[in-house]
Amino acid sequence: MKIEYPAQIIKKEDGIFFVSFPDIEEAMTQGETIEEALFNAFEVLTLTMEYRLDEEQEIPEPSNITGKNIHLISPGVKVQAALLVRKAREGKSLADLARTLETSWPSVKRLENPHNSPTLKMIDKAAAALGKRLVLSFE
């Protein structure tokens, strides 16, 4: 399961690259170059997802929009880890997962906190408890 959101990047008449996320209305940014716009897109997506997780707001699924001006952006790794655990846990309570992992409820809750840095061992253990498999890659 990959977490990548489509970002539309349009070069405006003044030469600035404007970035918007069709799935996340409040996530917008810009850059003087395409590289700066892509970096800023990563940052605004990460911060927006952190806020939504902190406030327990809905996190929309990424749409399958494609096109010339569409770039796929992933949020930061801590946000991705929190989103993956949250999504994999659907239908299972934190208490159930804590019992399965033989740990405390607060410890499991931290897995869904984008400000926390869980170990790979803990994420792998949680994935297994949720019937999933942790897969890593460099891109």
Phi, psi and chi 1 to 4 in degrees:
 res  aa     phi    psi   chi1   chi2   chi3   chi4
   1 MET       -  115.1  177.4  180.0  -12.2      -
   2 LYS  -102.2  139.7 -122.8  179.3  176.7  179.6
   3 ILE  -106.9  100.0  -59.7  174.6      -      -
   4 GLU  -137.6  126.8  -65.3  179.4  -45.7      -
   5 TYR  -106.6  136.7  -76.2   84.4      -      -
   6 PRO   -70.8  132.6   22.7  -28.2      -      -
   7 ALA  -119.6  130.8      -      -      -      -
   8 GLN   -94.1  125.2 -177.1  176.8   34.9      -
   9 ILE  -118.0  119.1  -57.8  179.7      -      -
  10 ILE  -121.8  131.0  -61.6  171.5      -      -
  11 LYS   -83.5  120.3 -172.4  172.5 -176.4  178.7
  12 LYS   -82.6  168.6  -62.7  -69.0 -173.3  174.5
  13 GLU   -58.6  -29.7  -69.1  177.1   12.6      -
  14 ASP   -83.6    3.8   59.8    2.3      -      -
  15 GLY    90.5   -5.6      -      -      -      -
  16 ILE   -80.4  139.7  -62.1  -66.5      -      -
  17 PHE   -93.0  114.4  -67.9   87.7      -      -
  18 PHE   -95.0  132.3  179.5   75.2      -      -
  19 VAL  -116.9  132.4 -177.8      -      -      -
  20 SER  -138.2  153.8   62.9      -      -      -
  21 PHE  -112.3  111.4  -71.1   86.0      -      -
  22 PRO   -57.4  -30.1  -23.6   32.0      -      -
  23 ASP   -86.2  -15.0  -59.6  -42.4      -      -
  24 ILE  -135.7   90.3  -53.1  158.5      -      -
  25 GLU   -54.0  -39.3  -67.9  177.9    7.9      -
  26 GLU   -79.1   -8.9   70.3  -89.2   27.3      -
  27 ALA   -89.6  103.9      -      -      -      -
  28 MET  -141.5  150.3  -67.6  177.8  -83.2      -
  29 THR  -161.5 -171.8 -170.2      -      -      -
  30 GLN  -157.6  173.6   62.4 -174.2   27.7      -
  31 GLY  -160.1  155.9      -      -      -      -
  32 GLU   -77.4  -24.1  -68.6 -174.6   17.9      -
  33 THR  -127.1  165.5   64.8      -      -      -
  34 ILE   -63.9  -36.9 -170.5   71.8      -      -
  35 GLU   -63.7  -43.4  -67.0   80.1   14.0      -
  36 GLU   -65.6  -39.7 -177.0 -179.7   -9.3      -
  37 ALA   -63.2  -41.4      -      -      -      -
  38 LEU   -66.6  -41.6  -72.2  167.6      -      -
  39 PHE   -62.5  -46.5  178.2   81.4      -      -
  40 ASN   -64.3  -33.1  -68.6  -15.8      -      -
  41 ALA   -63.3  -43.6      -      -      -      -
  42 PHE   -58.4  -46.9  161.8   79.5      -      -
  43 GLU   -64.7  -45.8  -75.3 -165.2  -29.4      -
  44 VAL   -69.1  -35.6   77.0      -      -      -
  45 LEU   -64.7  -45.2  178.4   63.2      -      -
  46 THR   -60.7  -48.1  -61.2      -      -      -
  47 LEU   -65.5  -38.7  -68.8  170.7      -      -
  48 THR   -66.0  -42.3  -57.7      -      -      -
  49 MET   -67.3  -39.1  -68.0  -58.2 -169.5      -
  50 GLU   -57.8  -47.2  -79.2  178.9    1.9      -
  51 TYR   -60.6  -47.1  175.4   80.3      -      -
  52 ARG   -62.5  -39.4  -75.4 -173.7  173.3 -148.3
  53 LEU   -66.6  -44.5  -76.0  164.1      -      -
  54 ASP   -58.8  -40.3  -71.8  -14.4      -      -
  55 GLU   -91.2    5.6  -61.9  -61.4  -43.7      -
  56 GLU    53.7   40.7  -63.5 -177.0   14.4      -
  57 GLN   -87.9  164.1  -67.1 -179.1   -5.9      -
  58 GLU   -63.2  140.6  176.9 -170.3   -6.7      -
  59 ILE  -113.3  110.4  -53.6  -71.9      -      -
  60 PRO   -70.3  150.7   26.2  -32.2      -      -
  61 GLU   -70.5  144.8  -69.9  -67.1  -40.0      -
  62 PRO   -66.0  137.8  -12.6   22.0      -      -
  63 SER   -82.8  169.8   58.7      -      -      -
  64 ASN  -100.3   40.0  -66.5  -38.4      -      -
  65 ILE   -71.7  134.7  -60.5  170.8      -      -
  66 THR  -131.2  166.7   58.3      -      -      -
  67 GLY   152.4  175.3      -      -      -      -
  68 LYS   -59.3  -42.6  179.0 -178.0  167.4 -168.2
  69 ASN   -97.1   13.9  -62.9  -35.7      -      -
  70 ILE  -101.2  130.9  -60.1  -64.6      -      -
  71 HIS  -126.0  137.9  -61.4  -98.6      -      -
  72 LEU   -88.5  127.4  -64.4  176.7      -      -
  73 ILE  -122.3  133.1  -52.1  -67.9      -      -
  74 SER  -103.3  144.0  -65.6      -      -      -
  75 PRO   -74.2  175.5   25.9  -31.4      -      -
  76 GLY   -59.6  160.0      -      -      -      -
  77 VAL   -61.8  -37.8   68.9      -      -      -
  78 LYS   -64.4  -40.0  -70.1  179.8 -173.1  180.0
  79 VAL   -66.9  -43.0  169.9      -      -      -
  80 GLN   -59.5  -44.8  -73.3 -175.0   56.5      -
  81 ALA   -60.5  -45.9      -      -      -      -
  82 ALA   -62.4  -42.3      -      -      -      -
  83 LEU   -66.9  -40.2  -72.5  170.6      -      -
  84 LEU   -64.8  -43.2  -71.7  170.6      -      -
  85 VAL   -65.1  -44.8  170.6      -      -      -
  86 ARG   -59.6  -44.9 -176.6 -178.5 -168.1 -172.4
  87 LYS   -68.2  -43.7 -176.6  163.7  179.6   58.7
  88 ALA   -66.3  -27.3      -      -      -      -
  89 ARG   -80.1   -8.1 -169.8  178.3   60.9   79.1
  90 GLU   -45.5  126.0  -75.3 -179.9   -7.3      -
  91 GLY    88.6   -6.3      -      -      -      -
  92 LYS  -121.5  131.3 -171.0  169.2 -167.3  166.5
  93 SER   -75.9  160.4   72.8      -      -      -
  94 LEU   -61.3  -37.6  -73.8  170.9      -      -
  95 ALA   -63.6  -41.8      -      -      -      -
  96 ASP   -62.4  -44.3  -71.2  -20.4      -      -
  97 LEU   -65.2  -40.2 -177.2   55.4      -      -
  98 ALA   -60.7  -43.1      -      -      -      -
  99 ARG   -62.7  -43.8  -82.7 -169.5  -71.0  -78.5
 100 THR   -62.6  -39.4  -57.6      -      -      -
 101 LEU   -84.2   -4.5  -66.3  173.5      -      -
 102 GLU    54.7   50.3  -62.1  176.9  -14.9      -
 103 THR  -141.3 -177.0 -169.8      -      -      -
 104 SER   -85.0  159.2   66.4      -      -      -
 105 TRP   -60.5  -45.5  178.9   88.3      -      -
 106 PRO   -59.9  -35.5  -25.1   35.0      -      -
 107 SER   -64.0  -41.3  177.4      -      -      -
 108 VAL   -70.8  -38.7  170.5      -      -      -
 109 LYS   -59.0  -35.2 -178.0   70.7  175.1  156.9
 110 ARG   -64.2  -23.8  -78.7 -168.4  -66.2  -86.6
 111 LEU   -63.4  -26.6  -70.1  172.2      -      -
 112 GLU  -100.4   13.1  -66.4 -177.1   18.4      -
 113 ASN   -99.7  116.0 -179.3  -21.7      -      -
 114 PRO   -70.0   -5.1   28.4  -35.4      -      -
 115 HIS   -98.5   -3.0  -52.7  -73.4      -      -
 116 ASN   -95.6  155.9 -169.3   38.0      -      -
 117 SER  -120.8   80.7  -64.0      -      -      -
 118 PRO   -68.3  152.7   24.5  -30.8      -      -
 119 THR   -74.3  157.6   64.6      -      -      -
 120 LEU   -60.8  -36.0  -74.6  176.4      -      -
 121 LYS   -59.5  -44.0 -177.9  178.3  178.2  179.7
 122 MET   -68.4  -41.5 -172.5   61.7  166.4      -
 123 ILE   -65.0  -41.6  -64.4  171.6      -      -
 124 ASP   -62.6  -42.7 -172.9   43.1      -      -
 125 LYS   -63.3  -42.4 -159.0  171.9  169.5 -176.8
 126 ALA   -65.6  -42.3      -      -      -      -
 127 ALA   -58.9  -46.3      -      -      -      -
 128 ALA   -61.9  -41.4      -      -      -      -
 129 ALA   -65.1  -25.1      -      -      -      -
 130 LEU   -97.0    9.7  -66.1  165.3      -      -
 131 GLY    75.6   23.9      -      -      -      -
 132 LYS  -117.9  176.8  -56.0  -70.5 -178.0 -175.6
 133 ARG  -133.2  131.1 -173.4  171.3   63.4   97.5
 134 LEU   -80.0  128.4  176.9   62.7      -      -
 135 VAL  -127.5  129.5  177.8      -      -      -
 136 LEU  -110.5  151.4  -61.7  174.8      -      -
 137 SER  -155.7  153.7   68.9      -      -      -
 138 PHE  -102.6  137.9  -71.4  114.4      -      -
 139 GLU  -132.5      -  -63.7 -179.4    5.8      -
